[in-house]
């Protein structure tokens, strides 16, 4: 530290270099006059005076410096036509408010109308064909039923013929036994010739009855076979007719699909708003040709944006990312409203850093029910990242040292003492003290450059 004797020697040295005595004396007096207040203060003693303060306990908030932001509508879309035609009606223009589902334009599409009529006519024809083949199928079902009934009747006839045959065979057997007994009696002269002749006649008659019953059984069996064959033919015919019914039903399904498609495409001639919003641009006038959006050369009709809420995008530096989560409050300011602050909420975080800028995109949702803010406005965003309640704080200018190794000068019993500290939040003007101080210390704020640790000092200021 410079003392008075050094200053005097500096004055003598100046005089020795040839400066006139009066000028040397004047310079010497100016130097001494400039040194005396800083070192001796009002008491004119050799103990320097320093201004001290106590650490203050307060709520400290770390705010992210204002970041430029991009404002977009919550929803926006350019409306194209789903079908081709000519613009026949348009009921909106730039700045108009529209509701969801509101018709904003109508196209003239005569080709689609003709296509729908052709499809409906083909549908009527297909339904008539279905009725015809259905009637044929019903006839085939009746034929199958008749053939089945004939076969059943023939089967019953077979059973009856078999019963009659068994009966005739039994009667033949009985008559044979009777005839043989009469013949033995005739040989013994116990029966007359007339009795023998009658017995032989009855036997022959019984044989004839058996032959008749056999023939009847064969005939009934043949009829049953014919009826069974008719069943097969009727079954095949019915299956053929049923397949025709299936073909006709498929044709109706295809035609129905064509009708539905034609109606759907015709419905696209009325262009509706996909959501409530404001028409921000109009691209066509009445009579303009409109090309379907599915072609290579599509035609836009209007642009619509939902301004009831806004999406605000801002890039956040890498060190501040850990302090921001979904739901975090954000303050938005616009250059058009310099004295107003709009409150938004973080709605999405990209979770991906831009490798060039080491920043991450954050989306903020901002309600805009009054409609004062518009997409494209210049905006800035502020975040309160960290809040420390009841934190011990000091002005940043009270700190000494470098990053990671800080200390302060405190006055203890009139002596300057260096106290190591650890800091937390630092907003550039106020610093959080997280270790080293308890609030009772007298921390030197002004005069640190005039002293060293161990020097005696006089503490003055708001907290002496």
PyMOL commands that set and color helices and strands:
alter all, ss='L'
color gray80, all
select helices_A, chain A and resi 4-16+21-43+110-187+193-267+318-323+396-398+448-450
alter helices_A, ss='H'
color red, helices_A
select strands_A, chain A and resi 48-53+56-80+85-90+97-98+103-108+270-272+277-282+289-290+300-317+329-334+337-354+359-367+378-395+400-402+405-412+415-426+430-435+443-446+457-460
alter strands_A, ss='S'
color yellow, strands_A
deselect
rebuild
show_as cartoon
